[in-house]
Amino acid sequence: MSRFFRTAPSARNQAAQARLGAARRRFDLSSIALRQAALDLVEGERRVSAALRTTLARLDASPASAA
């Protein structure tokens, strides 16, 4: 037999559990937002890189660059 008897959770315990659950949900949402922001940054860098490469290739192929 257990030394401690199981009792119904107190209102204070339930409130603490609710706060902990809310904090976990906020943390999860902020982690998702941070991950999405990082992915957006990488995608933006890819687009800029592609645009720069295209521009450099076009300038390299232009007659003015041969002079």
Secondary structure, DSSP 8 states (H G I E B T S, - for coil): --SS------HHHHHHHHHHHHHHHHHHHHHHHHHHHHHHHHHHHHHHHHHHHHHHHHHHHSHHHH-
